[in-house]
Amino acid sequence: MPRMLYFALVHAVALLFGVLIVSAPAGVQSIGVCYGIIGSNLPSPLDVVQLYRTFGISGMRVYSVEPPTLNLLRNTGIGLILGTTNDDVIRLAASDSNAAFWVQTNVKPYYPGVQIKYIAVGNELTGGATQSIIAAMRNLNNALGAAGLGAIKVSTAVRMDVLANSFPPSAAVFAQSYMIDVAHLLATTGAPLLANVYPYFAYKGNLGDIDLRYATFQPGARPVKDSGNGLVYNHLFHAMVDAMYAALEKAGAPTVRVVVSESGWPSAGGVAATIGNARAYNQGLIDHVAHGTPKKPVPIEAYLFAMFNENQKPGDATERNFGLFNPTNKTPVYPITFAGSMAANRTRSHVLLSGTG
């Protein structure tokens, strides 16, 4: 195909998706996005993976093993957080053989063609299920090692309520002893802790106590000083991440890195859930992760939630309105640019979304 015709076709495809491709400086990495599938009107996996590639999104999180999606991720360079279901956790904890079967069935056929970075043992487990996390993680680590896949790190994804005394951030500790065991295991294996960090829910639960500008990366918020260590916070997201780091230190695991496995802001359905606030938060997160936090001034690996509004997700209406894209026509819900965030990527371009609002 002639070179000029090729670029003309690329430009035409970009216009169909409502985007403008512009140059970006070297050393730019796009942020990851979670791909949830609790909806009746979602695009096909083929269209979804193409969207990730078209918009330069370099990371994906999935919550269960979906072979069509995994097959389409082969050789795309998209880094993946692969989740076990919460129902899987007890079975994985029960025996090495169960974990070995899971790895042989759900990991071995895809890796390394699919760039699986982490396996998340469950998502936001609570109650008695938390007692199976450590055994499941250990069994999976053993199974991956036996299969020659030890480069894949095993972790679990937790909510912020695994912490107690999280304000100021330096006072945070883990609320239950199982998290100390998790922290020690992660330190031993070199895996990160996967944390779902939502300033939206902190703001919603403390109306009047938290400045909306502070919660959404918007200018004009009054900085908050940590009385324990003197660090100053301009954004709630950073304070929440540093609270997780403080708890890891107190648990004796200061080397464990925090990966933000979910974060986002709804565009409809509840308190402060507007397109303007959602765009401000999500763009602010993308723009700030490169610099890290006051406590850990190194780039943060983060995954926005979520790719699409999921119309069958349980809970209140906000739960169904975290999407960055409209599922029916794959257009952006609001303008946002994914690149320009974290250092260390070699890509030379990024995508500016021209949202439909």
N, C-alpha and C positions, 0 to 999 in steps of 0.2 A: 504494500500500500504506500503511495507517495506520502512523504513527510507532511506536506501542507494539508492533504486530505485527512490524515490521521488526526492532526491537531484540530481541524475543523469539526470532526466527529466528536472528539473529546469535549470541545466547547459546547456542542449541541446537546450532548448528554447532560452536561452540567446545568444548562439552562432548563432542561426538562425537570431536573430535581430541584430547581429553584436555588441554585448556588452560584457563587462567583469564586473561581479559583484565583488566588493571588499569591504573590511570592511571600516567603517568610524567611527570616534569617536562619543561618545554620545553627544547629544545637537546639532545635525545637522538637518537642515531643507532644503528641496529642494525648488526651486523657482517655481512660477506659470508660465504657458504658455497660451497665447491666442489661441483660436481655431476658426479660420476664415474658412468660407465655400464657398468663392467666387471662385470656381474652378470646372472644369469638370472631373478631374481625381483623386479626393480625395478618401481616404479609407473609408470604412463604419464606422458609429459611433461605432459599436462594436470593430472594429480594433483600432479606435482612443482611446477609453477609455482604452483598453488593453495596448496601448503604454504608456499612462500616468502612468498606474500602473506598468508596466514593468520597466520603467525608473525612478520610484520613484518621479514623478512630483506631488506635493501636492496641486497645485492650478490650476484652469482653469477659463478663461474668455470666455463667449459666448455673441454674439451680438444680439441675438434674442432667443425666446423660441422655442427650437427644442425638442419636446417630446421624440423622440427615444434616443437622447443623455441624456436628463435628467433622463429617466427611467434607463439607463445603469449606471448612476452615483450613484444610490441608494446604501447606505452602503459601499461605496468605501473609505470614509474619505477624498475625494478630495474637498477642499473648492472652492466655485463657486462665481464668479461675474456674475450675470444674467442681461443681458441688455434688456431694451425696445428698440424697433426700434425708429429712429428719427420721423417717421410718427405717432408713438403712443403718442408722447409727448403732442401734442395739444389736443388729445382726453382725455388723463389722466388729463390734466389741466382743461378741460371743466366742470367736475362734479365729486363729490364724488362717485356717482353711477358707473361712468365709471371706476374709480380706483378700486372700490370694485369688479366689474366684472373681471377686469384684475387680481387681486389678487386671487380671487376664481378660476379662470380658469388656471392661469399660475404659481401660487406659492403654494397654499393650497394642490393640489394633490401630490406634490413632497416633501414638507418639513415636518418633519426633516430628512427623509431618504436621501434626497439630501441636502448636507450641504451648503445651500445658505447663503453666508455671507453678500453680498451687492447686491442691485439693482441699476444699472446705468441707470439713466433717460437720455436716448440719449447718443450719442457719438459725441463729437466735434461739438455741435450745433453752428450755426452762424446766423446772421441776425435777422429777426423778431422772429424766433423760440426760441431765447434765452429768450424772454419775457414770455414764457410758462413754463420755467423750475421750478420756485419757486412754482407755483400753482400745477404742476404735482407732485413735491416732497412732498408737504404738503398733497395732496389728497392720495398719496400712503402711506405716514406715517400713516394717519388716518385709511386707509383701512387695513393695516397690524395690527395696534393696535386692531381694532375691531375684526379681525380674530384670535387674540391671537398669532400673529407672530411678535410682536414688537422687538424681538431680531435681526431681519433682518434690516440692516441699509440701508437707501436710500441716494444716492448721484447722482452726474452727472460726466461724464468724459470730461475733458477739454484739449485743446491744450495749449502750452506755450504762444501762442499769446493772451491769456487773460491777460497777464502781459504787463505793460509798464515800461520802464527804468529798464530792468532786468539785466543790468551790470553797476556797480558791483551788486552782488546778494542782498546786503543790501538795495539797492535803489529801488527795485522792488515794484510796486503797481499794483492793478487791474486796467485795462484799462477802464472798464465800470462798472456802478453802480450795475447792476444785480448781478455781482460776489460778491459784498459786502453783498447783501441780501442772496446769496447762503452760504457765509461763516458764517453769523449769524445763519442761519437755521441749518447748520451742527454742529455748536457749541452747539446749543440747544438740538439736538437729539443725540449727541455723535458719529455722523458718520464721516468718513474721506472724504477728497476731493480726487477724483480720477483724477490723472494727467497723460497725455500721454507725456512722456519725451523722446525726440529724439535728442541727440547730433549730430547724422548724419545730420539732416536737418540744424542745427545751423552751422555745419562745411561746408556743401555744400553751404549755403547761404553767407558764409563769407570766401571764399577761400583766403589764404594768411594771414588772420588775426588770425586764430585758428590753433594751432599746431595739426597735425593729431594724434600724440602720446597722447596729452592732451585729445583729443576727444575719444580715443579708449582704455584708461586704460593702455597704453603701457609705459614702463619705458623711462626715458630720457627727458620727457617734463619739461619745466621750470615752476615752481609753480607760481600761480597767486594770488596776495594778494588783498583782498577786502579793498579798501581805506576807506570804511565807518566804518568798525568794526575791521579791522586788521586780520580777519580770512584768512588762507592760503589754497588754493585749488590746489590739484594735479590732479584733474580729472574734466572735464566739467560736467559730470553727476551730481556730488555733487553740483556744483555751480548752476545748473538749479533747482535742488530740493530745495536748500536753498533760491533761489529767490521766489519760491512759498510760502515757509514758511514766508519770509519777508513780502510778500503781505498779507498773512493771518493775521499777527500781526498788520499791518497798518489798516486792515479792522476791527480790534477789535475782532479777533477770534484766539488768540494765542494757544488755546488748541486743535485746529483741526489738526488731523494727516493727512499727505500726503501719500496716497497709489499710487505707480507708476503702473497705470493700463495698460500701454503699454510702451515698450522700446525695441529697437533692432537696428540692422545694416544690410543693404542688402549685399548679397554675389555676386551680379552681377547686371548689367544694368545701371550703372551710375558712377559718380565721386566717387573715392575711394571705390567703391562697389566691394570688392574682398573677397574671402573666408578667406584670412589671416586677413583682417581687421574685418570681421564679427565675426570670432572666437575670436579675441583679445577683441573686445568690449563685446560680450555676456558672455564670460568666465570671463572677468574683472568685469562685473556687478554682476554676481553670487558671485564672490569672495569678493566683497567689500560691499555688502548690509548689511552684519552682523554688520559692524562697524558704520553704519549710516553716517552722514555728519558732517562737522566741526561745523555747527550750532546746529544740532540735532544728537548727537552721540548715537543713539539708532537704533536697527535693522530696516531696511526698508522692507516693504512688496512690492514686485515687481513682475510684470508679463511680461515675454519676448514675443515679437511679432516676429514671430508667429510659430505655430506648423508646417505648410506646406507652400511651395510656392503656391500661389493662381493664377492660370493662366488666370483667367477671371477678375481679379481686374483692375478697370480703373486707368488711370494715366500713368506716365512714367514707363519704364521697372523696375526700382528699386522697385516699389510697388508690383511687382509680384515675388520678390526674397528675401523676409525677412524670409523664412522658415528655420526651424531647421532640418526638415526631408524632404526627397524626397517623394512626395505623391504616386508615383506608386509602390515603393517597400518598403516604410516605413523605409529606412535606413537613418542614419544621413548625413546631407550635409557636415559636418566637425566634427572633434573630439571635444567633450565638456563634462564636467561633471556637472550635475545639483546640486549635494549636496555639502556640505561644505560651504554653504553661511550663512543662518540666524540661530540664536540660537533659541531654544525652541521646537524643534521637538524631538520626542522620537525614531525616526527610527535609526536603527543600521547599515544600509547599503546604499550605493549609487551606481550609475551606471556610468561607464566610457564608453562613446561612441567611437567606432572605426570607424570614418567616412570614407565615400567613396570618399570624395573630389569632 
